Amino acid sequence: TVTGRLHTVAGPALLHLPKIYRSLLESRWKSDGGLVVALDYKCLEPRVARVVRELLCGGLPEEGSKECNPDIYSDFNSSLPREVVKKAVISQLYGIGLDALNAQLAPFGLSFSEIGDLISSAREYFGLDLLQEKLRVEWEATERKFITNFYGRRIATETRHTLVNHYIQSTAADISFLGFANVLRYLE
């Protein structure tokens, strides 16, 4: 994709293979000790958004502190089921509309105003309005309509409503590329 995130166009959708079936994949060099290695960056985009918020606001929480909760979804709202909070967070990071989110959360019996409150909470917790404004200024200042992600990679984007999504997703993609490169260096 434009952000560098992998998108399967044809062939098996291995990225969406349920965990219970992943053991079916094995290396053709298995008899020689070959392995299939999967790197799973749990909650990567929300974690990137949280760190970006801290950087925009002047610092990162200390590891092990209350503000550095490893479960990013229960960090700002523990009264709702984790699945509900996760859907609300993802809706904000990936640009899912309120109507689509409302349909996804219908089984949980939340009112439209409760969903709106949850979205407001997520936007505040991740500093998305602050990031949106920073990116809007950058985007409007360029003739070719691009932004740069955390690592300085240019991301061309046509519309303002994708700025936060493209920034977070491209930064997360670069983090995963760096992580994969580190694993390769280690294996060598």
Disulfide bonds with the S-S distance in Angstrom:
none
